[in-house]
Amino acid sequence: MASALRSLKIQAGIAVAVAFCAGVAAAGALSYDAMSRTLDQAHRNALGAAAKDGLSTLAAVRNRMKVYSDVMSRHPEMVAAVDKRDPGQLEAVTVREFKAMHALDPSLASLEVTDSKGIILQRGHNPAKRGDDKSAQPQVRSALAGKAAGGLTVSPTSGEAAEDSVMPIRQGDSVIGTIKLGSYFNEATASELKQRTGLDIVFVTKGKIAASTFGKDVPVALPPQAIQSSIAGAPVVADLTLADMPYSAQMVTLASDVGDGMTIAFVSSRKDVEAAKQAFAWALTLKSLVALVSI
């Protein structure tokens, strides 16, 4: 009889322990799921806010290029040099002014001057290259018609992306040429965005990485499907692994006046998020074990 009672007590204790463990496991799973969702959403909110700040930074670059081109299109020496077609004067003023502006704003990467037919008279950033015809480019064509133009351009051949601003150069009421100032979407621009947002930056054109703040030693592979969704206009956040570390990337595709546009990936490390999840899971496990021992 006593043995039977002991057996029943043991069975009852086991049943209670099993029920307790099941309840703890269910409650723990619900708690972990809620905490995980909260952390993921907070991370995505922070990523979205930083990406928005990054796009504002790019808008500021666009506005600076517009101001620079407007000022240079009315620069007395520039107007006189274009009007006279004086090669020496053109080279002197374009190279001097480009160097001075680039020293103050490293994001400025190009300065090009054309005649009234769209033929390059001089480049400030590459003085030796001149004579090529830019009249077919939409922005230059617009400026030759007397209208300011600008925006993102992506080279159909090289995939090089730039934020350009083109202004007509006038002598009286006549358009005697154009001037274009631009900022390339290269490592320098990516670094400026990283400093502003605290995120790593990846520029993608024509399906290839054009620039990245991860450096050449870190291969960057963004999900092609996410890029395509971004091109289609959908807001996209994708999780990925780079150099064995977890990241989330918000992708935004900017339309271009020339070319197929450019996708920008704003990339944030998930290391702290995953560490917090792991710490929470361990804490739940320890509490469950303590509670089980005390039964």
Phi, psi and omega in degrees: 000311180299320180296321180295320179297317179298321179296318179296320179296319180296316180297319179295319179297319178296318180298317179297316180297318180296315180297320180296314181298319179297318179294317179297318181298317180294315180295320179296319180296318178296318179296316181295318180298316180296315180296318180298316179297319180297315180295317181297317182292320178298320180294318180293323178297316179295320178297316180296320180294319179292321178296321177298320177296322178296319178294327176295323177297318178295324177296324178293322176299316179301316181293324178295318179298323179294317179295315181300314183293324179295314180297314183291331180292340180250006179295122185305317180293322179295312180300316181295319181294320178291320181296320183274346186055040181272105184303316181296315180293321178298311180297317182299312185286320182291317180293316181298312183291323178297313181299320181295316181289320180296325178296326180276330182221092183299343179290339175290122188237345183211150175216120181230138179238130176244167172273191184287354177254001178090011179274131181296120175271323184197147171243135177281329182272343181213074190301331185284341183262117180206169175095352180280153186267121180249010187295338181279345180289131185306318182292316179294319179300320178294317180295323177297334177275002176095010182245136176294145181217162179175170179140189181281134173234141178233121181298125179296337183264306184271339184080005180292131182251145180211150172258109187247154171224127183238131180236147172287144172259123185247146168237101189070234180266358184261141173273115183256356180172188177224160173225133181238131172238139186213162178236123179281147174273080182237197182300324181296316179292320177298319179295322178297318178295320180296318179297325182283321188259336187080008181251155169282151187235139175227127175258132180235123174228140180052035177077007181236154178288118180271327179197153182205144176273000179283343181088163185289341182278350181250108177291130182249121178235108178267144181300119181303322181295323178294320178297316180297320178296322178294318178299325179286352176103002181276141174291128188232128169234124183236143174268141181209169180239127178231127182051042177065020178241142181279138179220160167238144181230128171262127185249133179229130178254127179260130177288154181234152176292326178232133180092189188261014179088179182221138176260131176249128175254118174265114193246127182237136179291139177258012184303312182292324180296312181293324177295320179294321177296316181295318180297320179295318180296319178295320179297318178298318180298314180296318179296321179295319180294317178300315180296321181294319180296327184281354180293000000 
